[in-house]
């Protein structure tokens, strides 16, 4: 009596994760899964459930302005313990939105900030300030993304329109973004981060020495000193 010939086991096809494509409509969980599986990916965002993948950027149109913004915000962070900056970090906002802003400032959670670092190392929730470099007012930074940041409580929103050679500074009031009126000599003074003084004209012109001088005046102000002391006090009380 012959034993039956054993059947060959069925081959299981390996699961293939599709790469991200511009315009894909995804949940945040699926966006993150495909983001991690897409090779050589530089930047991708999920805005209102739609994948946005910006094209390569030029030096004058994005890279240099981006670097100047980072320099300004980085110097403020260095002078203000309890404040943390980020560059192109993805934000977990909700199930349909995971933007990757050009720059942001946040008050750390132990000092009373509204966002936190989650178990995966991402920022969860809205930073207090977000900055983006856009080409013109037609950019999605001033439309769909602006509404996402507004809805999630980003208190201040800066958009540098490089083609227009202009900087918009918005502040969240009563659930809407209003333009922040500059102080004397066109200097924007942050209401959320006292001492963060932004000389828009000098920043656009690339006069970083003047930008630094104006920021130093803000950092030397009594409002910045009081803010820094308040952050220290909150941190001590949470220990």
Residue, then its C-alpha position, 0 to 999 in steps of 0.5 A: x500500500x502506497x502512502x499518498x503523495x504529500x501536497x505541495x504547500x501553497x506559496x504565500x505571496x509577500x505583501x507589497x506596500x504601495x509607495x506614496x503617490x501625490x493625490x492619494x487619499x489615505x488615513x494617517x495610519x496608512x500614510x505613515x505605513x506607506x511613508x516608511x516603505x517609500x524609498x528615498x522619500x524627502x518630504x510628504x504630507x497628509x493634508x485633509x486626507x490627501x497626500x501632498x508631495x512637493x517638487x524639488x526646491x530651488x536655493x532662492x525659492x525655498x532653501x535659503x529662506x528656509x535656512x534663514x527662518x531656522x537661524x532666527x528660530x534656533x537663536x530664539x530657542x537657544x536663549x529660551x529654555x523650555x522652548x524647542x524648535x523643529x525643522x521638517x518634523x512630521x506632526x501627528x494632528x488627527x486621523x487625516x492630517x500629518x503635515x511636515x512644516x518647514x519650521x516650528x517652535x513649541x513650548x515643551x510639555x513639562x513647561x505647559x506646552x500644548x503638544x507632546x512627544x509621543x512614544x514613537x518620537x513624533x510631535x503629537x498635537x499642535x506646536x504654538x508656532x509654525x512657519x512655512x516657505x511658500x511660492x505665492x499666495x496661491x500655495x496650499x500653505x495659505x489655504x488647506x494647510x492654513x485651515x488645518x493649523x487653525x483648526x488644531x490651535x497653532x497660535x501663530x502662523x508665519x508664511x514667507x511668500x518668496x515669489x512675492x517677497x512678502x511675509x505673512x504673520x497670522x495670530x489665532x483669535x477667536x478661532x480664526x487667523x488675523x494678520x498680526x500688525x507689526x510694531x514700529x519699523x515693521x517688526x513683528x513681535x510674537x504674542x506667544x513667544x515674547x522676545x521673538x522679534x522678526x524684522x521681515x524686511x531684513x529677513x527677506x533682503x538676507x541681512x541676517x546681521x540686522x535680523x540678529x540685532x533686532x532679535x537680540x533687542x527682543x531677547x533683552x526685553x523685560x517681556x522675554x525675561x518674564x516669559x523665561x522665568x515663567x517657563x522655569x517656574x512651571x517646570x519646577x512645579x511639575x516635578 
